[in-house]
Amino acid sequence: MTEYCRLTAWFETAIGRHVRAFEQRQINRLVSNVFGYHAVQVSLPGWDLLRMNRIMHKWYTQQQIKPSIDAPNLIVAQPERLPFETQSIDLVVLPHVLENAFDPHQVLREVERILVPEGRVIISGFNPFSLWGLRERMVGLEPCLPVPVGNWVAPQRSADWLELLSFDMEDSSLAAYIPYCEQRQWIKRWQFMEYMGRRWWPIGGAVYVIRAVKRVGGMRMVGLDWSKVNAKHQRRPVATNKCYKTLNANDKDNR
């Protein structure tokens, strides 16, 4: 079973639906106010994360051909080599792409290449600095997780990589502060930890969603600051009231 197939199956479990509901709410909020002409969702095409966005042309990518998913706007491509022209996309959504990619930094470089200036990228992933990431202290937990913890990319590291590529962070949110449990009744019982975690341990959520904007430095016009010009270099006035009075006196003498 490939990583994405394993992740898709995990989203159908009780804890997976809990995480999926959080990501869906956050991504719906973040894509609703992004405008442009073209939007791309990389991976997980069966989970439409662009449905709340009003961009007309939307594309979905997957790494393998799946007969179960048939859509005219579906493209088979690797995240490290996206088949789009440079500066042609306004919005890119990466749901759990970095932890499943062979080269996550190359994925972000590709995103930077295809995004237009002021384009947005939305990333979701698992946070290793959480209760779920304590695999050394919780024996038997890692086989239950959809992605090996060693592949998880922390939100702080994602933000650092984006900053190196001239992105500015706009929004971030975390959730899943509860212990990992696969029974629905235990998920409900641990709900109070979601509130406590956001208040007392905001960086400890097991799942995060971030949005960043691509910045491109423009040319700055530099002109002369006339307020700092020396008075002796300033041009003298053509006429003054004093000259006007002198002319009047000479006129009287000539008369």
Summary of the structure (lengths in Angstrom):
residues: 255
radius of gyration: 29.1
end to end distance: 112.1
largest distance: 115.9
contacts: 725
relative contact order: 0.13
helix: 36%
strand: 20%
